[in-house]
């Protein structure tokens, strides 16, 4: 069942979403050559708890950290720790925040120092696919119209989309219905209704679409070890468009 949230619930979710945005803004200030991913995790956890909220990821199905910090070929779910970011890396930071019983979820990919033109293009196009998806969201649109638009833009640019992982609904739980693939044919699936909450998250690979999970049972990497980028916003569907909650 896809939940329809009331105006009051959406405002509570906006509080969580603002903290997600604030945490990602903090990450943008902290990311740089020589920084340990574990230090990012500690600082962001302090920010979230200091604002009267809790890190949604920490303890979720046993996940040990506040953020996911996925570097270069790591697609998602990279566990922060002693890894030191180096000039030329990219790092995807994914954050979940729970406040007042509701969850916000968002992600951005950051450049570490100077990156190559090809890597910059991967990051930029991934962000643009999310922007495109957001522009499509409104009441009456088929869910797969979003998926199709992401796939088409990504593949037209020479990149591939990850198929094993999807966006999702979000609300009182981190993962709710519906699943939101980043590929597919248009005109299929549920029709969006005002009050639905969507976490749309394109994951684009510079190489092929294949992924695999490392021995830590969390970190998902590209099968060919080419780089991957990831962006995500949580948004409410309205009659006229997307109300982005994580900004």
N, C-alpha and C positions, 0 to 999 in steps of 0.2 A: 504494500500500500504506500502510495506517495502522500506524505503529509501536506496539508494546507495550513500555513501558519497565520495566526491573527496579526493585526497591526501591532498589538501589544507585544506579542512574541517576537516579531521582526525587530522591534526597537530594542528588546533585550539582546537579540542576536547582534544588533549593530554595536552594542557595547563590547561584546566579545571580538567582533570583527575589527573594531578600532584598535584593540590591543594587539591583534595579529599584525595590523599595519604598523603599529608602533614598534613591535618587535622586529619586523623586517627593516624598518627604517634604522633601528639600532644596529642591525646586522650590516647594513650598507656602510655605516660609519666605522665599524670594527674590522670588516674584512680587509685583508691586505697581506702582502708577503711577510712571512715570519710568524703569522698568527696561528695558534693551534685551534683546531675545530672544537676541542673541549673547552677552551676559553670562551668561544662564542656561545656554547651551550650554557655555561655558568652565568654569563652576563645576561642572556635572554631569560633564563629561568628567574633570575633576580628581578628583572623588569616585570615579568608577568606576575610573580607573587607580590611584588611591591605595589601592584595595582589591584590587589584584592581578588586575583583570579588564580587559576591553577593550570599548569601545563597539561593539555589533554593527552599528548602522546606518551608522557612518562608513565610507565606501567601498563600501557595499552597492549594487551596480549603479550605482556612481558617485555615490551620495548624499554630499554634502560635509560633513555635520555629525554630531554625536553624538546630538542629540535632534531630534524634529520639534516645532515650536512653531507651532500653527495658531490664528490669532486670528479671532474673530467668525465671519465667513462662510466661513473656511477650515475644511474638514472634517478633512483629514489632510495630512501630508507637507509642512507649511509649513516652509520653510528658515529657521533663525534667522539674524539679522544685525543691521542697524542699526535695525530697527523698534523704536520705543519704546512700551511698553504704557501705556495711558491709563485713567483712572478710568472704569468702566462697561464695559470690555472683558471678554471671556472668552478664555482661552487654553488650548488642549488640548496637554498635554505628553505625548509618546509616547517611551518609552525602551526600548532593547534592550541587554542585557548578556550577554557571553559569558565564562564562567569554567569551567575544567576541561573545555573542549570542548562545553559545553552552554549553551543560550540561555534567558534569561528575557525576557519581553516584557510591558509594561504601560503603561497610559495613564490620566490623569485630566484633567478640565477644571476650571480654577481661575477664580474671580472675581477681577478686578482692581479693588480698591476696592469701591465700592458699585455693584450692578447692579440693573436693573429687575426688578420682580416677574415679568414674563413670561420674562426671561432666566433668572432663578433657577429658575423652574419647569422650563424646558427642561433645565437642568443636573441638577436633582434627579430628574426623570423618567428621564433617560438613565442616571443612576447606579442608579435603582431597577430599570430593565430588566435591567441586569447582575446585580443582586442576585437578581432573579427567575430569570434563566437559571441562575445558580449553584445555586439551590435545586432545580432540576430535574435537574441532572447526577447521574447514578449509573449503575452497570452495568445494562444491559437497556433503557435508554431509547433511543428513536430520535433521531438527530441533529436531525431536522427538528422534533421537539417543542420543542427549545430555540429554533430559528428562529421558529417560530409564536408562542411565548409572547412573545418580544421584540416582534414585529410587532403583536400584539394589544394589548399594554400601551401601546405607543407611539401607535398609531392611536386607541385609546380615549381617550388624553389629548389628541388633536388634533395630534399631530406625525407626521412621516413618517420612514421608515427609508431609508437609502441602500442601493441595490441593487447598484451596480457594485463595491462593496468588501465584503469578508467577513472574518470571523475565520478561524482556521487552526490546524492542528496546529503544534507547535514541538518542537524537541529538539536534535539536533546541527546542524540548519539552522533559520534564522529562519522560513521558511515550509515546512511539510510538509503532507501530507494529514492530515485532510480539510479542505476548505473549509467554513466555517460561516456561511451567509448569515444575515442578520437578518430574514428574512421567509420565508414558505412554509407549506405545509400540514403538519399533524402526521402522525406515523406513517410517515414515509418516510426513506429514506437508511440509512446504516450504523447498526447497533445498538452502543451504547457498551459497551466492555469495560474492566475494570480494567487500569490501566497506560497507557491512552491519555492523551496530554497535549493539552489544548485551550487555545488563546488566544481567548477569547470577547470581542468588542469591538463593542458597540452604537454606532452612529453615527446620531443623530437630528437631523432638521432642523426648524426652526420653520416653514418653508414647505413647498414641494414636495420630492419625493425626488430631483429631477434634480441632477446635478453635472457639472462640467467641469474640465479641467486647464489651468492657466495656462501662459504661454510658457516658464517655467523648466522645464517638463516634469515637475515634481514636485508643486507645490501644487494640491490638489484643493479647489475652492470650490463652494458651492451655486450652481446655475444662476440662481436668482432673487435671490441675495445676501442671503437671510435667514440668520440665525445657525444654527450647528450645534454639537453637543456630542458628546463621545467619551469612553468609559471602557473599560478593558480589564484583565483579569486572566489570568494563566496558571495552569492548574490540572490536577491529575491526577485521572482518574476512579478511584473506588473502588467497592466493592460497595454502600456505604451513602451515598455522596454525593461532593461535590467536595472535594479537598484543595488549597486555594488556595496556590500556591507564591510568589506575588508579594505577600506581606504580612508 
